Amino acid sequence: MTEAAIRARAEELLAQMTVAEKAGQLTQYFYFGALAETQAGVGGLESDPSAVEKVLGRGEVGSLLFVTDPAQINGLQRRAVDGHRLGIPVLFGFDVIHGLRTILPVPIAMAASWDTDLIERGQAVAAREARAVGLHWTFAPMVDIARDPRWGRMVEGAGEDPFLGAQVARAQVRGFQGEAVGTPERVLAGPKHLAGYGAALGGRDYDEADVSDSALWNVYLPPFAAALAAGAGNVMTAYMDLNGIPATGNRWLFTEVLRETWGFEGFVVSDANAVRNLVTHGFARDLTDAGARALQSGVDMEMAIGDPAYARLPEAVEQGAVDERTLDAGVRRVLEAKLRLGLFDAPYVDEDRAREILGDPAHRDVARIGAERSAVLLRNEGDLLPLDAGTLDSIAVIGPLADSRRDTLGPWCFDFDLDETVTVLEGIRRHADGTADVRYAPGVRPAQRGTPSLFDMWPGNAPEDPEGFDDDAELARAVDLARDADVAVVLAGEWQNMIGENASRSSLELPGRQLELLQAVAATGTPVVLLVMNGRPLDLRWAAEHVPAILDIWYPGTQGGTAVANLLFGDVAPGGKLPFTWPRTVGQVPMVASHTRSHEPENQHARYWDEESTPLFPFGHGLSYAPFRYAGLAVDRDAITPDGTINVSVEVTNAGGRQADEVVQLYLHQRHGTASRPVRELKGFERVSLGAGETRTVRFSLGPAELRYWNAAARDWVNDLSPFDVWVGGDATAGLSTSFEVTGA
Ligand code: GLC
């Protein structure tokens, strides 16, 4: 359909709708189906399938979420299309964050690959599987910049940096949507959560965020702008207060910024129950007021668990609190999205085709490659890695996460097939089959008790805590196993239910007795490889001193074990880089690479009495199985005017004896101007794959877009006249530098 036809059809439908039907079109209901029967009332699942089905029959449901079975989706869609005079199809949305059935590494891991083509391919697989089962819309990518690792949702984003975050956001949207909304086998992308959600006070999820305008425009908003520039058709609000105004009732965000500044023409959805919560915030007087003010701020659709505030919009219109034209504007956007997605022409899915697509082995390959390319080699003293299976008689694999399929997938996935999931233990066993004897011991109990995560109620999510687990005996047994082995591979980290939404932590220490286990295993003298399963930096101070090899494998997804074994034995070399600054301890957070220089910079690294002020591992850090050399850093001119462009080139050499990848990173510093500027800001990167001894010239361009920043004094974007320093290398501490100047001449 042409845009003109889409607009005309939307108007035609709008003209026939009652106010109640319009309000319903702006309402999205959770539909847990069978799950609600077993879980109703648990963890806020107040939705009632039969109540939703009744409203559906009245043509008052715009969208449903948490239905992923194609037969169930077709059944509900028939009720909407055949059961009502207007036959408006339902928009089915879901959290396809890092895969639907084929689970990719978690988003922070994919960001650690610094490989935007891979990220796009991964989300295209997720979109293909989602669309095949009848889902039209994913509540992703999560593009919230996160600089406080106590906040559990760091796992869902791309880390601390707006430049990397923007490139990753763009790649994810292109993967989900393809060239445009409506591309076959793709889904509508909904970047979230606008805005500043990652700046929650104390890292406590849902708590208020107080963010300066400078931080908003220079750090938290750029990934959203990039997602919209890539064509995202939807945006989701955030739960918390932003500078005292709830994001979901924030007209500045959803009208002035989103529509008037960025020209966004898609539709906005609230986060779950965030409209109702405007009353909880003490912002709205009651649910009618909440619905009216959310709609008027620019929130088109309410995601509601149970009784929606938007069901009171007819009353608000009646009272004159809401102009029906405001309602019409939201309904128009939602109808246009459904028309663009082709839902009126093809509202149903082919259930047989769905099963075929979900089983596509090519999807598993993408998941494996994602896990291989996202792993970050933090340390490799004495080149302990890669392991030479031919020289090893016995390998001890230690730690319960090594044998946990559910934890290997990580948080934020629901439709997985655990039988398809390859754990680290299984991966090592398969790879070493016939060469080394692989023996396993958990060493510590396989579950951690704490505040249950929001999703513990999902089948398979709640960690099992075996009866009669003798902690001391099991730890001793693991140590004995290590003592008798040629190498000990210890997998430590956080259980997947300890990270993600509503899973903040006040500490970054390895949970439970994992550190004690690691220390005891290391004390045997057997060489130790530490694998880290995580979604945020953890306190690895001891390990960084005493464990020769540390590989961050994140939550590596469906093919995680296969990928990790390929990395351990050298079939592939790790090439990932950290998407965040890795602090030594929680007492240092927040800690970022792009800080400004302040008073007495010479002791900037010793601000604390009791700890260094430097990170354990810097932003952008990651080793490989080959060293890389940089030379010949050059700019093509010494000076430019503010509208000019500088071209930068550098020669990168693989100085090792095997193929390996390097992420070449460019950092910039403006020496002076009308604001203090960060000592280093990432302004370019490229992942290159080089054969042994191979040299490649890598090029970057720096123009007004890279050199500008939002200035709190001018309250606008500025390009200052100043000399600039440029560093290029393999992490934020790169030493090779050059400079140029932006002059007025
Ligand atoms: C959750 C999350 C949001 C998610 C939505 C639906 O509370 O904040 O990211 O998309 O609800 O699951």
Residues whose N, C-alpha, C, O or C-beta is under 5 A from the ligand:
A	BS01	GLC	D95 F139 D271 A272
